Each structure stands twice: as structure tokens, then as C-alpha cells.
């Protein structure tokens, strides 16, 4: 997600989105651990970056 999209969200929405993205990241990591090749290898990196962006916004609010 883009930073502008995240900035427009409220604190509760950001927390919900954070939980959702963390679940998706766990699924992707599980697939990688099993040995299955993920559909989009860059997805893990995007999830991690989005989590960092959300955490930064939550700390500032």
C-alpha cells in the first residue's frame, strides 16, 4: 500500500490492516518453509515494508 492511503486511515483501521497483513505474511512464509514457490516472490518484501510503514504511522499518532 502507498503511504498516502495509510495516512488517510484512522488508528483502528491501521491496527486492523496490520493484523491482516501479518497473517498474509505468515502464510507466505509458511509456503516458503514448505518449499513451495510463491506466486509472487516480491510479495514478502512488500508485506514487510507495509508493516514498517503502518508501525511508523501508529507511533506518530
C-alpha positions, -999 to 999 in steps of 0.1 A, spaced: 0 0 0 11 35 -6 18 59 23 -9 83 13 -35 55 16 -23 46 50 -22 82 62 -58 87 54 -68 58 77 -77 61 113 -58 44 141 -82 15 144 -82 9 107 -44 8 107 -43 -17 135 -68 -40 117 -48 -37 85 -16 -45 104 -31 -77 117 -44 -87 83 -10 -81 66 8 -100 93 -15 -130 87 -8 -129 50 30 -127 56 28 -158 79 10 -177 51 37 -167 26 65 -176 50 48 -210 56 47 -217 19 84 -208 15 93 -230 45 75 -260 30 94 -255 -2 65 -243 -24 75 -215 -47 53 -184 -40 32 -169 -68 49 -135 -64 83 -137 -47 84 -99 -42 52 -101 -22 71 -109 11 92 -78 7 61 -56 1 44 -70 32 74 -62 53 76 -27 40 39 -21 46 41 -34 81 70 -10 88 50 19 73 20 11 95 41 8 126 57 42 119 23 59 114 9 43 146 39 56 166 34 91 153 -3 92 160 
